[in-house]
Amino acid sequence: MHHHGYLWTGPKERFDNEALRRPPHPEPPPAGGKPELIQRHREVMAEFPTVDLPPLETAYWLIKPRSLVRGTWDETKEAAAWLGERLAEYAPRFASERGRDTTRLAVLVNSAAERLESGTDVSLGFYLERPSYLSLAVVTCSPNRSMPELACPVR
């Protein structure tokens, strides 16, 4: 078992584009269906695996391009440390005062380490100023607990 780290930051408006954050329905619209639905299904089929937006289900990070992996760790402590470093890096830009609280952030990192140790993925999100959004994820791999059929993007 090992872990991959992912980070996305960008306009909240782009993050809210949920159509590109969820996998396409496995069944395409019927051939005689509305052309715009058929076209939209084709777009999502092509874009979902490659778009850098955080997927709604954390494990789907594993199907994204390997270039989006920000780090890979065999040790849970190292993955949690990366998460803590990213939180410290972005905390000054958090939109809420509560989000910047160092004690709260330390609790989040400790909780993340426990979840990773049990093989569970970790996904955190924070509103930043200007309205932007920060998404951090650490995904357990080989196999992933929630989607064991997904292949490792790196190894």
C-alpha positions in Angstrom: 0.0 0.0 0.0 1.2 3.5 -0.8 -0.4 7.0 -1.1 -0.6 9.7 -3.8 -1.1 13.4 -3.0 -3.2 15.7 -5.1 -3.6 19.5 -4.9 -5.9 21.7 -6.9 -6.5 25.4 -6.4 -8.5 27.7 -8.7 -11.6 29.8 -9.1 -14.6 28.6 -7.0 -16.7 29.0 -10.1 -14.6 26.4 -12.0 -14.7 24.0 -9.0 -18.5 24.2 -9.0 -18.6 22.6 -12.5 -19.8 19.3 -11.2 -20.4 17.8 -14.6 -16.6 17.5 -15.1 -16.1 16.3 -11.5 -18.2 13.2 -11.8 -17.7 10.2 -14.0 -19.9 9.9 -17.0 -22.9 7.6 -16.8 -21.8 4.2 -18.1 -24.8 4.1 -20.5 -24.8 6.8 -23.2 -28.1 8.6 -24.0 -30.3 6.7 -26.5 -29.3 7.3 -30.1 -32.6 9.1 -30.8 -32.1 11.3 -27.8 -31.6 15.1 -27.7 -28.5 16.0 -29.6 -27.3 18.3 -26.8 -27.4 15.4 -24.3 -25.5 13.1 -26.6 -22.9 15.8 -27.2 -22.6 16.5 -23.5 -22.1 12.8 -22.7 -19.3 12.7 -25.3 -17.6 15.7 -23.8 -17.7 14.3 -20.3 -16.5 10.9 -21.5 -13.5 12.7 -23.1 -12.8 15.3 -20.4 -13.4 13.6 -17.1 -10.3 11.4 -17.1 -8.0 14.2 -18.1 -9.5 17.4 -16.5 -7.5 18.6 -13.5 -10.6 19.3 -11.4 -11.0 17.3 -8.2 -13.4 14.4 -8.7 -16.4 14.2 -6.4 -15.3 10.7 -5.4 -11.7 10.9 -4.1 -10.6 7.6 -5.5 -11.2 8.8 -9.1 -8.0 10.9 -8.8 -6.3 7.6 -9.7 -7.6 7.7 -13.3 -6.3 11.2 -13.8 -3.0 11.9 -15.6 0.1 10.9 -13.6 1.3 14.5 -14.0 -1.3 15.5 -11.4 0.3 13.4 -8.7 2.1 15.8 -6.4 3.8 13.1 -4.3 3.9 9.4 -3.6 4.7 7.9 -0.2 5.0 4.4 1.1 4.7 5.7 4.7 1.5 7.1 6.1 3.4 9.6 8.2 5.1 11.1 5.1 1.8 11.5 3.3 0.2 13.2 6.4 3.3 15.4 6.7 2.9 16.6 3.1 -0.8 17.4 3.8 0.3 19.4 6.9 2.9 21.3 4.9 0.3 22.2 2.2 -2.1 23.3 4.9 0.6 25.5 6.5 1.4 26.9 3.1 -2.1 27.9 2.2 -3.5 28.7 5.6 -2.7 32.5 5.4 -5.0 32.6 2.3 -8.0 30.8 3.9 -11.1 32.8 3.8 -12.2 32.1 7.3 -10.4 32.9 10.5 -11.4 29.5 12.0 -9.8 27.8 9.0 -6.4 29.3 9.9 -6.4 28.0 13.5 -3.2 26.0 13.8 -4.6 23.7 16.5 -7.5 22.8 14.2 -5.1 22.2 11.3 -3.0 19.9 13.5 -6.1 18.0 14.4 -6.9 17.6 10.7 -3.5 16.3 9.9 -3.5 13.8 12.8 -7.0 12.6 11.8 -5.8 12.2 8.2 -2.8 10.1 9.4 -5.2 7.8 11.2 -7.5 7.4 8.2 -4.6 6.8 5.8 -3.2 4.2 8.2 -6.5 2.3 7.9 -6.4 2.5 4.1 -9.0 5.3 3.8 -8.6 8.2 1.4 -8.4 11.8 2.7 -10.0 14.8 1.0 -10.0 18.3 2.4 -11.3 21.5 0.9 -11.0 25.2 1.9 -12.3 28.5 0.6 -9.5 30.9 -0.2 -9.7 34.6 -0.7 -10.9 36.1 -4.1 -13.3 33.4 -4.1 -11.0 30.6 -4.9 -10.9 27.1 -3.6 -8.2 24.7 -2.4 -8.7 20.9 -2.7 -6.2 18.5 -1.1 -6.4 14.8 -1.4 -4.3 11.8 -0.4 -5.4 8.7 -2.1 -4.5 5.2 -0.9 -3.3 3.0 -3.8 -2.6 -0.7 -4.5 -5.4 -1.3 -3.9 -7.7 1.6 -3.2 -10.2 0.5 -0.5 -13.3 2.1 -2.1 -12.5 1.3 -5.7 -10.0 -1.6 -5.8 -10.4 -2.0 -9.6 -8.7 1.4 -10.3 -5.0 1.0 -11.4 -2.2 2.9 -9.8 -1.3 5.9 -12.0 2.4 5.8 -11.1 3.6 2.2 -10.5 
